[in-house]
Amino acid sequence: MAHDESASAGPGTRLAGAGRRPEWTGTPDHPGAVVAPPVWRASTHLYPDMAALRAHPANEDGEFYYGRRGAPTQWALADALTRLEPGATGTVLYPSGVAAIAGALLTVLRPGDVLLMTDNAYEPSRVMGRGLLADFGVTTRWFDPADIAGFEAAICDRTRCVLLESPGSLTMEVQDVPALAAIAKSRGIVTVLDNTWASPLGFAALEHGADIAVMSLTKHVSGHSDCMMGSASAGSDWYRRLRLRAQGLGNVVSPDDAALMLRGLRTMHLRLAAETRSAAAIAQWLAARPEVARVLCPMLPGSPGHALWTRDFTGGCGLFSFVLSGGTSQARDALIDALRLFGIGYSWGGFESLATPVDPASIRTASRWPLPGMDEADRFGVRLSIGLEETGDLIADLERGLAAWEAAL
Ligand SMILES: *Cc1c(COP(=O)(O)O)cnc(C)c1O
């Protein structure tokens, strides 16, 4: 059976075939016998004889050796993710998205180096800069995600790496990744991009200048809120180094989880398309409400970041935020508590909708909150992860929430 995984095939076609190499889905007598790569539970891999052990190539990709280097289930997932990322020659899997960010940064950085991190980075990435990386002699400095000149001015002789995230966590600023990555490249700086929001279906990270594309598979790839994993994809040079560092750190993912991720991957384009459509409609509805001061959603025409999103992205997702007009933190809690369809919980990208409070002021150090152009009083935000429920039902739920907010003022 032939799978059309060529770059010209549509996303659904590529997702249907990705990672299903016949030798991973069958036996020598019947290659490609089953559709889904089976779960290979294995720590020990056996050699037929001593000659085979002696002849074993040193640390080759996709070769049986020992469980920590994976088996066909994990190889199939890594292979599938590599095929989705134009320009990638390989993908390393990590036990979580945070482990993938740590794995990438610990591959690039050395003691004495400076890391420039976008101010809207996922909070555990910030914690990594202040904690883990500081402990190993790396200095982290933060920059305003929307200020390209400020980014350039922040570069010094010791700057070795930049961590971008676009759209960024909570406030959803879209970064000019091609411009920032080009500046970094001209100064010999490595660009790592946290591409969890868009996935490679929505943003071709390496083609837009990133050297390493990191993703939390926990979100869109799983899509079902039951499994955690992360990935880093890169061209040959960085892929080789990422892989060696991940091996050195002892990173390994379970074949059961890899099989769940492969299952999620097959429908990711449908979920993302549905969530994007629904989120855009809900963002539009929220933008017209008097209780709402600002909707932070790159898919919404007129919102900051929409022009860059239209220029660089081929898709969106269900994650965005909105800011209430004035009010109090207690009224915002009443809003979220009144929602019946939205769960209250961290994470996002699952089939079920979620709502969480947004309070970036205490986290940011290089950019202001409320955002430039916003009123000081408009500071209580809500982040929504739009799932697969009917859009009209979610809007009715939000209407109930806004009524509770009004009543609590
Ligand atoms: C959730 C998230 C991560 C971390 O992923 P985990 O799998 O939860 O460790 C990294 N980056 C972004 C943008 C995220 O939202």
The ligand as an SDF file (V2000), in Angstrom:
LIG
                    3D

 15 15  0  0  0  0  0  0  0  0999 V2000
    1.2760   23.2720   27.9420 C   0  0  0  0  0  0  0  0  0  0  0  0
    2.3650   24.0160   27.2750 C   0  0  0  0  0  0  0  0  0  0  0  0
    3.6820   23.5710   27.3590 C   0  0  0  0  0  0  0  0  0  0  0  0
    4.1030   22.4210   28.2460 C   0  0  0  0  0  0  0  0  0  0  0  0
    3.5870   21.2090   27.8610 O   0  0  0  0  0  0  0  0  0  0  0  0
    3.4040   19.9930   28.9080 P   0  0  0  0  0  0  0  0  0  0  0  0
    3.1930   18.8510   27.9920 O   0  0  0  0  0  0  0  0  0  0  0  0
    2.2310   20.3510   29.7530 O   0  0  0  0  0  0  0  0  0  0  0  0
    4.6690   19.8900   29.6950 O   0  0  0  0  0  0  0  0  0  0  0  0
    4.6510   24.2700   26.6650 C   0  0  0  0  0  0  0  0  0  0  0  0
    4.3410   25.3540   25.9390 N   0  0  0  0  0  0  0  0  0  0  0  0
    3.0860   25.8160   25.8330 C   0  0  0  0  0  0  0  0  0  0  0  0
    2.8300   27.0050   25.0130 C   0  0  0  0  0  0  0  0  0  0  0  0
    2.0560   25.1610   26.5120 C   0  0  0  0  0  0  0  0  0  0  0  0
    0.8270   25.6520   26.4480 O   0  0  0  0  0  0  0  0  0  0  0  0
  1  2  1  0
  2  3  1  0
  2 14  2  0
  3  4  1  0
  3 10  2  0
  4  5  1  0
  5  6  1  0
  6  7  2  0
  6  8  1  0
  6  9  1  0
 10 11  1  0
 11 12  2  0
 12 13  1  0
 12 14  1  0
 14 15  1  0
M  END
$$$$
